[in-house]
Amino acid sequence: MTSPTPRTTATPTPRPTTTAIAAAVDEPPARFLDLVAAEWIKVRSLRSTPWVIVLVVLVVTVVAAGRALADYNNFPSYSALAQREHSFSLGDSFPAEGYLTLMLAAVAVGAIATVSEYGSGLIRTTTVAVPARGAVVLAKAVVQVVMWTVVGSVVALCSFFAAQAILSGRDAAIPIGDPDALRAIAASALLAPVCALVGLGLGVLIRHSATTVVAGSFVLLLLPVFFSSRKPLSAAFANGMVRNAWQRLATIYGAPAEAYNGATVSGSWTVYVLWPLVALVLALVVVRRRDV
């Protein structure tokens, strides 16, 4: 007769407290630099971004060189005053045709940085991971500003040196240390991030790729055409446009303010500040009030 097996009493596992559960489930909030890094990965992963940047640099540089070459060939037919003042030199380095291309590319990429997430549904994952929607928008803005400031600086320097190298053969080049040249380079370099932020803000407001790009192109490129009159009210609206502000800062060399309907340098820099600031503020307000 076998002896009965003794029973063993299992020690009950203590239940985790509410504090322990919260500590295990809750993760530390994402730091802003982490958000910036994540947004940079998103932009870099788009195959179109590097191609757009390379294309913009080439187009603007080639157009600037072509404009300078035309003035180089026509230089002997210019009057003595025109040859001495060579007021065309600065405009050759920053041709409107090339920089309109830069504006279009910047506003499109800035818009796609936001709109693409709404179209693919990735924005829902983003807002679940980071409930602070305003921080996400600010991170996108930081990435666009840094990227397009670098691109704009490269474009401005390439177009300036390409044109001035050609014009130097006629002793019509402007040195880079000239105050007008420095102002034009800075304005042309900052034109890209200004347009990118406007595109980003429109992307948050509209949330549709084609509509946002068309709206950004209209506001930045076509709307100034409607205010080409020299009447005071029309001139005031024109001077408040980004395109006209850039032209005042980048293409006038030794010309009076009346040449651009009374636009001033300080007023043009103010336009550079107000447009992206208003677009970003509207984006921050809307993204907090609308569902994804």
C-alpha positions as CSV (number, residue, x, y, z in Angstrom):
1,M,0.0,0.0,0.0
2,T,1.5,3.2,-1.2
3,S,1.5,6.3,0.8
4,P,-0.6,9.3,-0.6
5,T,1.4,11.9,-2.5
6,P,1.6,15.1,-0.5
7,R,-0.2,18.1,-2.1
8,T,1.8,21.2,-2.9
9,T,0.3,24.6,-2.6
10,A,1.1,27.0,-5.4
11,T,2.1,30.4,-4.3
12,P,-0.3,32.9,-5.9
13,T,1.4,35.4,-8.3
14,P,0.7,39.0,-7.1
15,R,-1.3,41.1,-9.5
16,P,0.4,44.1,-10.9
17,T,-0.7,47.4,-9.6
18,T,-2.2,50.1,-11.7
19,T,1.0,52.0,-11.6
20,A,3.0,49.0,-12.9
21,I,0.6,48.5,-15.7
22,A,0.8,52.1,-16.7
23,A,4.6,52.1,-16.6
24,A,4.7,49.0,-18.8
25,V,2.2,50.2,-21.4
26,D,3.0,53.9,-21.6
27,E,6.0,54.8,-23.6
28,P,7.9,58.0,-23.2
29,P,6.6,60.7,-25.6
30,A,8.5,61.2,-28.8
31,R,11.1,64.0,-28.6
32,F,10.9,66.7,-31.2
33,L,14.2,65.7,-32.8
34,D,12.8,62.2,-33.2
35,L,9.9,63.6,-35.1
36,V,12.2,65.6,-37.3
37,A,14.3,62.5,-38.0
38,A,11.1,60.6,-38.9
39,E,9.9,63.3,-41.3
40,W,13.4,63.4,-42.9
41,I,13.2,59.6,-43.5
42,K,9.8,60.1,-45.2
43,V,11.0,62.9,-47.5
44,R,14.2,61.0,-48.3
45,S,12.3,57.8,-49.1
46,L,10.4,59.6,-51.9
47,R,12.3,58.7,-55.1
48,S,11.1,61.9,-56.8
49,T,12.7,64.3,-54.3
50,P,16.4,63.9,-55.4
51,W,15.4,64.0,-59.1
52,V,13.4,67.2,-58.6
53,I,16.3,68.8,-56.8
54,V,18.8,67.9,-59.5
55,L,16.5,69.0,-62.2
56,V,15.9,72.4,-60.6
57,V,19.6,73.1,-60.1
58,L,20.3,72.3,-63.7
59,V,17.4,74.3,-65.2
60,V,18.1,77.4,-63.2
61,T,21.9,77.3,-63.9
62,V,21.4,76.7,-67.6
63,V,18.8,79.4,-68.0
64,A,21.1,81.9,-66.1
65,A,24.0,81.0,-68.3
66,G,21.9,81.4,-71.4
67,R,20.7,84.9,-70.4
68,A,24.2,86.0,-69.6
69,L,25.5,84.6,-72.9
70,A,22.8,86.6,-74.8
71,D,23.9,89.8,-73.1
72,Y,27.5,88.9,-73.8
73,N,26.9,88.6,-77.5
74,N,24.7,91.7,-77.7
75,F,27.0,93.8,-75.5
76,P,28.8,95.6,-78.4
77,S,25.4,97.0,-79.6
78,Y,24.5,98.5,-76.2
79,S,24.9,102.2,-75.6
80,A,28.0,103.5,-73.7
81,L,25.8,104.2,-70.6
82,A,24.3,100.7,-70.7
83,Q,27.8,99.2,-71.0
84,R,29.1,101.2,-68.1
85,E,26.2,100.6,-65.7
86,H,25.4,97.0,-66.9
87,S,22.2,96.9,-64.9
88,F,21.3,93.7,-66.6
89,S,24.1,91.7,-64.8
90,L,22.2,90.9,-61.7
91,G,19.1,89.9,-63.5
92,D,21.0,87.5,-65.7
93,S,22.2,85.6,-62.6
94,F,18.6,85.3,-61.3
95,P,16.3,84.8,-64.4
96,A,12.6,84.7,-63.7
97,E,12.1,81.7,-66.0
98,G,14.5,79.6,-63.9
99,Y,13.3,80.7,-60.5
100,L,9.7,80.2,-61.3
101,T,10.6,76.6,-61.9
102,L,12.3,76.6,-58.4
103,M,9.1,78.1,-56.9
104,L,6.9,75.5,-58.5
105,A,9.1,72.6,-57.4
106,A,9.3,73.9,-53.8
107,V,5.6,74.4,-53.4
108,A,4.9,71.0,-54.9
109,V,7.3,69.1,-52.7
110,G,6.2,71.0,-49.6
111,A,2.6,70.1,-50.3
112,I,3.3,66.5,-51.1
113,A,5.1,66.1,-47.8
114,T,1.7,66.5,-46.1
115,V,-0.8,65.5,-48.7
116,S,0.8,62.1,-49.4
117,E,0.1,61.0,-45.8
118,Y,-3.5,61.8,-46.1
119,G,-3.8,60.0,-49.4
120,S,-2.2,56.8,-48.2
121,G,-3.8,56.8,-44.8
122,L,-0.4,57.0,-43.1
123,I,-1.5,60.1,-41.2
124,R,-3.7,57.9,-39.0
125,T,-0.7,55.9,-37.9
126,T,1.3,59.1,-37.4
127,T,-1.4,60.6,-35.2
128,V,-1.8,57.4,-33.1
129,A,2.0,57.3,-32.5
130,V,2.2,61.1,-31.9
131,P,-1.1,62.6,-30.7
132,A,0.5,66.0,-30.7
133,R,-0.5,66.9,-34.3
134,G,1.0,70.4,-34.1
135,A,4.4,68.9,-33.3
136,V,4.2,66.7,-36.4
137,V,3.4,69.7,-38.6
138,L,6.3,71.7,-37.0
139,A,8.7,68.8,-37.6
140,K,7.6,68.7,-41.3
141,A,8.2,72.4,-41.5
142,V,11.7,72.1,-40.1
143,V,12.6,69.4,-42.6
144,Q,11.3,71.4,-45.5
145,V,13.0,74.6,-44.4
146,V,16.4,73.0,-43.9
147,M,16.3,71.0,-47.1
148,W,15.1,73.8,-49.3
149,T,17.4,76.4,-47.8
150,V,20.3,74.1,-48.7
151,V,18.9,73.5,-52.2
152,G,18.1,77.2,-52.7
153,S,21.6,78.2,-51.6
154,V,23.2,75.8,-54.1
155,V,20.9,77.0,-56.9
156,A,21.6,80.7,-56.1
157,L,25.3,80.3,-56.0
158,C,25.4,78.2,-59.2
159,S,23.3,80.6,-61.2
160,F,25.2,83.6,-59.9
161,F,28.7,82.3,-60.7
162,A,27.7,80.8,-64.0
163,A,26.3,84.1,-65.3
164,Q,29.0,86.3,-63.8
165,A,31.8,84.1,-65.3
166,I,30.3,84.7,-68.7
167,L,29.8,88.4,-68.2
168,S,33.3,88.9,-66.9
169,G,34.5,88.6,-70.5
170,R,32.9,92.0,-71.1
171,D,34.0,93.5,-67.8
172,A,30.3,93.5,-66.8
173,A,30.4,91.0,-63.9
174,I,29.3,91.9,-60.4
175,P,31.6,90.7,-57.5
176,I,30.0,88.5,-54.9
177,G,31.0,91.0,-52.2
178,D,28.7,93.6,-53.8
179,P,25.8,94.4,-51.4
180,D,23.2,94.0,-54.2
181,A,24.7,90.6,-55.1
182,L,24.7,89.4,-51.5
183,R,21.1,90.5,-51.1
184,A,20.1,88.8,-54.3
185,I,21.8,85.5,-53.4
186,A,20.2,85.5,-49.9
187,A,16.7,86.3,-51.4
188,S,17.0,83.6,-54.1
189,A,18.2,81.0,-51.6
190,L,15.4,81.8,-49.2
191,L,12.8,81.8,-51.9
192,A,12.7,78.0,-51.9
193,P,11.9,77.4,-48.2
194,V,9.3,80.2,-48.3
195,C,7.4,78.5,-51.1
196,A,7.8,75.1,-49.5
197,L,6.2,76.3,-46.3
198,V,3.3,77.8,-48.3
199,G,2.9,74.5,-50.0
200,L,2.9,72.6,-46.7
201,G,0.3,74.9,-45.2
202,L,-2.0,74.6,-48.3
203,G,-1.5,70.8,-48.1
204,V,-2.8,70.7,-44.5
205,L,-5.8,72.9,-45.5
206,I,-6.8,71.2,-48.8
207,R,-5.5,67.6,-48.3
208,H,-5.6,66.8,-52.0
209,S,-2.4,66.5,-54.1
210,A,-3.5,67.9,-57.4
211,T,-5.7,70.6,-55.9
212,T,-3.0,71.7,-53.5
213,V,-0.3,72.0,-56.2
214,V,-2.6,73.9,-58.5
215,A,-3.6,76.2,-55.7
216,G,0.0,76.8,-54.7
217,S,1.0,77.5,-58.3
218,F,-1.9,79.9,-58.7
219,V,-1.2,81.8,-55.5
220,L,2.6,82.1,-56.0
221,L,3.0,82.3,-59.7
222,L,-0.2,83.4,-61.4
223,L,-1.9,85.7,-58.9
224,P,0.7,88.4,-59.2
225,V,-0.1,88.8,-62.9
226,F,-3.6,90.1,-61.9
227,F,-2.0,93.0,-60.1
228,S,0.3,94.3,-62.8
229,S,-1.3,97.7,-63.0
230,R,0.6,100.7,-61.7
231,K,-2.5,102.0,-59.8
232,P,-1.8,102.4,-56.1
233,L,-4.1,99.6,-54.8
234,S,-3.0,97.1,-57.5
235,A,0.7,98.0,-56.8
236,A,0.2,97.5,-53.1
237,F,-1.3,94.0,-53.6
238,A,1.5,93.2,-56.1
239,N,4.2,94.2,-53.7
240,G,2.7,91.8,-51.1
241,M,3.3,88.8,-53.4
242,V,6.2,86.5,-52.9
243,R,7.2,86.5,-56.5
244,N,7.3,90.3,-56.7
245,A,9.2,90.5,-53.4
246,W,11.8,88.2,-54.8
247,Q,12.1,90.2,-58.0
248,R,12.6,93.4,-56.0
249,L,15.3,91.8,-53.8
250,A,17.1,89.8,-56.5
251,T,17.0,91.6,-59.9
252,I,17.3,95.3,-59.3
253,Y,20.9,96.6,-59.6
254,G,21.4,100.3,-59.3
255,A,17.7,101.1,-60.1
256,P,15.3,103.3,-58.1
257,A,12.4,101.8,-56.1
258,E,10.0,103.3,-58.6
259,A,11.1,100.7,-61.1
260,Y,9.1,98.1,-59.2
261,N,6.0,100.2,-58.3
262,G,7.6,101.6,-55.1
263,A,8.5,98.2,-53.6
264,T,11.1,98.6,-50.8
265,V,13.8,96.2,-49.6
266,S,12.4,96.1,-46.1
267,G,8.9,95.6,-47.3
268,S,10.0,92.7,-49.5
269,W,11.8,91.0,-46.6
270,T,8.6,91.4,-44.6
271,V,6.7,89.6,-47.3
272,Y,9.2,86.7,-47.1
273,V,8.4,86.4,-43.3
274,L,4.6,86.9,-43.4
275,W,3.7,84.4,-46.1
276,P,5.2,81.2,-44.5
277,L,4.3,82.4,-41.0
278,V,0.6,82.8,-41.9
279,A,0.6,79.4,-43.8
280,L,2.2,77.6,-40.8
281,V,-0.1,79.2,-38.2
282,L,-3.2,78.3,-40.3
283,A,-1.9,74.7,-40.7
284,L,-1.4,74.4,-36.9
285,V,-4.9,75.7,-36.2
286,V,-6.6,73.5,-38.8
287,V,-4.7,70.3,-37.9
288,R,-5.9,70.5,-34.3
289,R,-9.5,71.1,-35.2
290,R,-10.1,68.6,-38.1
291,D,-10.3,64.9,-38.0
292,V,-7.7,62.9,-40.0
